[in-house]
Amino acid sequence: MTAPRVSIGVPVFNGQVYLRRALDSMLAQDYQDYEVIISDNASTDDTAEIAREYAARDSRFRYFRNESNLGAAPNFNRVFELSRGEFFKWLSCDDECHPEMLSRCVDVLSQAPPSVALVYPQCEIIDERSNSLGPLFEHVRSRSRLPHQRLARVLFKVHTVLSLLGVIRSTYLRRTRMRGSFIKDDRVLLAELALLGEIWEIPDVLWKIRFHDRNAHRLNRTVKDYMIWMDAANAGQRFLMPPSVRLFQEYLRGIRAAKLSTTNKLACYATVPIVHCLAPFRNFGGRQKLRLARLLAQSEGR
């Protein structure tokens, strides 16, 4: 069987409310050479029935079910492990893509040099009823040939990490440590991709992220709850290290793991403490945008 060019990974747990919308947005794509891998984290609602329905009607949809809930991070990694495509994209079970999402990203990647690791479009926020709450822009793009400059751009500009849901060259993703079982692990993965290759941006809005009451950040209010949500193996552990300290350590570990020259590694090591300390000031505006969007979503739901 010929491998599809693009793999779409859908990690899901109890996603029955919005899963159909997410999968329908894949069926509506004007680009057809893809597969959709659904990894069900032992859901207790109708997720399995919905996923099996799509797998039965379209051979491009593949359904897998974990015997127990592994946690979000291992399930995100699992869909990539099961993928076969040259390019890979994660799709959250409550998000939706515009019909031209895949074709636009694949077209850019196909014409881009091999040094490009990730292409991402901009997105808009939607509420529970798919009403638009406006765009949410993130500009972590970097075409620099120097790893430390790309890293600095990501650390300084990132505030949502939504760019990680763009289309990634699978060869680059395999060279990272993948998703980790700690808070803000997605920032570290994006940073590791930046160490390895360029990040390009499509300025148009091509997908939608949904804010609702069951978003992970709303359900898991404490560090302990969020860590267990991230990885079931974290249950029973004590979390004494502040998340910001762990994040700093993981950035450095990512540099150490990357296959870079000694000169480039030293430049990246120097970049982290400088930009990591300045980034909170730059990201203040981004956090305010997210708070405003959540307030809008809550007011619409009243």
N, C-alpha and C positions, 0 to 999 in steps of 0.2 A: 504494500500500500504506500502510495506517495505521500510524504509528509506535507501538511499544509504550510503555507508561508508564514502565517500568523497564528499564534496560540493565544487564546483569551482565557485567563484563569479566574474562576469565580469561587472564592472561598465563602462559605455560607454557614450560618447557624441560626435556625429559627427565622428564616427570611421570607416566610410565606406572603407577607403583606405586599412587598415590593418586588419580589423575585421575577414575577412574570414581566413586569415593565422592563427590568434590566435585560432579560433574555429576548424579549420582543425587540428591543433596540438593537440587538445583534442580528436578528432575522431581517431587520429593515436596512442593514448596511448595503451600500452600493458596491462594496468590495466583498467578494465571495470566497476567496481562498483562505479560509480560516477554520479553526476548530475551537470549540468552547469546552473547557474542562471545569466541571462543577464538582467541588469537593465539599461534601456535607459533613459538618462537624458533629455528627450524632444528634441531629435536630429532633425535637419532640413535637413539632407542629406538622403542617402539610408540605414542608419543603421537599421531602423525598418524592412524594407523589407528583409535585409540579416538575421537578427535575427529570423524573423518569418519563413524564409525558413529552417533554421536549426532546429527550434522547430517542424516544420511540418514533417521533415524527420527522426527525432530521438527524442523519448519521454523523453530522459534524459536531453534534452535542454528545459529550461523554460524561457519564455520571459515576461518581465514586462516593462511598460513604465510610467514614471512620467509625470504628467500633465504639469509641468513646470520644468525648470532647477534648481534643488535644490543646486547645487554646488558639487564639487568633494567629500568632506568629508561625507556629508549625504548620497550620493549615494554609497560610499564604505561601509558605515554602513548598508545600506538597503540590499545589496546582502547577508550580513551575517544574518540579521534578517530573510530573506526568506529561509535560508539554513536549511537542515535537517540532515546533515552528522555528524558522530563522529569526523571527521577531516575536516578542512576547508583550502582553498587556494584562495587568490586573484590572478586573471590573468588580467593584463592590456590588453586593446584591441589592442595594437600594439606590444605585445611581443609574443614569441613562445616558446613552451616547447618541449624538446626532447621526443621521444616515451616512454622512461623508467622513465621519471620524477616522475610520480605518484607512480609507483610500487616500485621504490627505496625508496622514502620517506615513503610510507605506511609500507614497510617492516621494516624499521628502527624503526618507531614509534610503530609498533606492538610488536617488541621484546624489546623495551626500557621500563624501569620502568615508572610507572605513574607520576613520578616527572618531566618527560620531557614535556615541553610545546610546543616546536617548533623544527622542523628539516628542515634545508635548504641546498640546494646544491649550488655550485658555478655557475656563469653565464658567458656568453660572450656577447660582444657588437656587434650589427649588424647595418648596415646602412639602407637607404630607400629601397634598392634592396636586402636586406637580406644577403649582403656580410659580412663576419666576420671581425671585427676590433680588435679581440683579446680578451682574458679573462679579467674579472674584478673581482678580488678576494676581499672578505671581511671576516674577521675572528673574529666574535663576539661570537663564541662558548664558553660555560662555563658549566662544569659539577659540579661546586661547590655546596655544600649543603647550603651555606650561601648566603642569598639574597644580601647583600651589596657587596660581591665579584662578583656575577653575574652582578649586576648593574654597578660596576666599569668597568668591562670588556666591557660592551656595550657602556658606555659613552666614554671610552678611545679609543675603536677600531672602532666604527661606522663612516662611512663617506658617504655611499650611501643608507643605510637602505634597500638594496635589499633583505636581509635575511628575511624581513617581508613578502616577497612573497613566502616563503617556505610553508610547510604544518604545520598547527597549530591544537592542540587539541581544539575542540570547547568549552569544559568546561573551559579551561583557558581563552580563548578570551572573554567569557561571564563575567568573573570576572574583566575585565579591563573597562576603561571608553571609549574604542573604539577610532576611529579616531576623532580628534578635529578640530575645525575651526580656526586654527592658523598656522603660518609658522613653518615647521619642526615638525608637530604633529606626523608624523610617527616615529620619534625618541622617542617621549614620549611613544607611544604605545609599541614599542619594549622594552623600559626600563621597562614598567609595566609588560610585559610578563616575563622579566628577574627577576623581583621581586618575581614572583609567581612560576617559575619553571626553569628547566635547558633548555639550548639551545644547540642542537647538530648539527654538520656540516657534510655533505657529501662532500668530497674533490673534487669530479668530477664535471665537467661542464655539467649541465642537462637542462639549459634553456637559452633563449636569450632575451636581452633587446635591444630595438631599439632606436637609436638616430636619430631624424629627425627634420625638421623645425617647426613642430607643437607640440613638447614636451612642457609641461606646463611651464617649466623654461625659454623657449625661447619666448613664447607668452606673458608671464606676467612679464614685466621688473620692475615694481614698486611694493612696498609693498601693496599699495591699490589694484592694479589689481590682485595680487596674492591672497589676502585675499578674494576678491569677487569671484575669481575662486574657492577658497576653499569652500565657503559657500555663497549662494546668500543673506542670511540674513545679511551679513556684508556690503552690499551696503548701503551707506548713513552714515556709521559710521566713526568716526575720529580715526586714529591710531597713538596715541601719544607715546605709549610705544615701545621702541626698541624691535625687534623680539628676540634678545638674552636674554633680561630681561624676556620676556613672557615665553620663553623656560625654563629658570631657575625656574620660578614660577611653571610651569606645572610639571616639574620633582618632585618638593616638594609636589604638590597636588596629584600626582600619588602615592607617598609614603603614604601620609595621608589616601588615599582611600583604599590602599591595606590592606588585612586582615593578618597582621603580628604581632608578639609579640612586646611588647614595646622595648625590647632590640634590636631586628632586625630593628625596625623603626629608633631608634636612630642612629644605625650604618649606615643605609642608608641615613639619613639626613646629617650625617657628610661626607659621601662619595661624595654627589653631588657637594658641592662647591669646594672640592679639585680636583676631576677629571674633572669637568666642566671647570675649569680654565686651566687645562693642556691639555685637548683634542684638542683645536685648533692647538697646535704645532704638536701633533701626526697626526692630520688629514690633515696637509699641503701636505703630500705626496699623500694622497688619492685624494685631490682636483687637484693636478697636473696631476694625471692619468686621471681624468675625462676631464680636459682641453685638454690633448693630444688626447684623444679619439674623442672629439668633433672636433678638428682641422683635424684629419684624416677623419672623416665623411664628413666634409665640403669640403676637398680637393677631396675626391672621387666623390662628387656630382658635381664638376665643369666640 
